[in-house]
């Protein structure tokens, strides 16, 4: 089993930046697809970004060009660099892992097997 713990959330002004990190414990995730999802108040959880074990990336259209997902397999971590933040980016951000070891990363939340507890990101003046 894998345990995921997110960190790095907080309050930031519009146009600012934050970097979220997700640390994996237990079983190593070198071959796992790793993803970030978010859930705003009153909305369903939605896909943000994902990266496969081979480094193939995919992003939601709403964050493309502003967010960058990366992974460090030596440290068992995955990060989400968020730039040019907007108020609509406000949400709880969740780290997730898919143990299917697919080459192309999935974007559906039902494809992911392990989830972190979430970290709050608030973009406001």
N, C-alpha and C positions, 0 to 999 in steps of 0.2 A: 504494500500500500504506500501511497504518497500523501504527505501533508504539505500544504501550500500556505505560506504566510505572506501577505502583502504589507508594504510599507511605503511611505513617501507622500501620502495624501495630505491635503491641507487646504488652506484658503489662499487664493491667488487672484489678482486683479485681471480683468480682461486684457488680452494681449500678452500676458505673462506665461511662464513656463513652469512645469513640474516634471519630475522624473519619478515614476513608480517602479518599485522593485518587488519581485516575488521570489522567495527563497523556498526551495524544496528540501524536505527532509524525508528520511526513510529510504525507499527505493530510489535510485538515481534515475533521472529522466533524459538521459542522453539521446534516446531514440523517440522520445515523445513529441507530439505536436503540443505547443504551448499557445494559449490564447488569452486575450483580455476581453472581458465583457463589462457592460455597465448597466445600471438600473437607476433611473431618475424617479422621483416621487410621482406616483400615479401612472407610471409606465411599466411595460414589461422589460425584462432584461434583454439587451441587444448586443450584437456582435460589434467589436471595436477593431481588433487586430489579431493576427495569428502568425505563427512561424513554425514550419515543419522541422523535423530533425535534420534535414538537408539544407535548411536555411531559406526555403521558399516562403515568401511573405504574402499576406493578403490583408487589405484594409477595408473598412466600411467607407463608402463614398463621403460620408460626413466628416471624416477625419483625415482622409488621404491628403498628403502634402503637408500636414501639420504634425502628425504623430508618427513615431518610428518605434517599431518593436525590435528587440534584439535579445540574444541569449548568450550566456556564458556557461557552456557545459562543464568546464572545469570547476566552476563554483556552484553549479546547479541552481542558477538564477536566470530569470527572464525579466527584462525591463521594458517600460513604456515611456519614451521621451515624448512629452506633450508640449508643443509650442503653439503660440498664437491662440491661446485658450479663449473660448467664448462662454458666455453665461449658459448656453445650451449644453455645454460639456459637463455641467454640474450633475453629479451622480455618485453612487457608490460603485467603485471599480473592483471587479473580481478577476483574479487570476485562475486559470483552469488548465488542466492537462488531459490530453487524449492519448491513451496507451495503445492505440491501434497501429501506430508506427507507419502511418500513411506517408507517401512521398509528397502529395499535395495537401496542404492543411485545410481542414474543414472550417466552415463558418457557422454551423448550426450548434446551438448550445446543447442539444441532445446528443451530440457526438463526444462530449467531454465527460470524463470519468471522475475527475477529482477537482475540487473547488476550494479556494481560499475563503477566508471570512469576510473579505471586502475591506476597502479603505475609501474614506470619503474624500471627494474632490469637490470643492466649492469655488466657483468662479464668479466673483462679485466685486463691485466697487464699494 
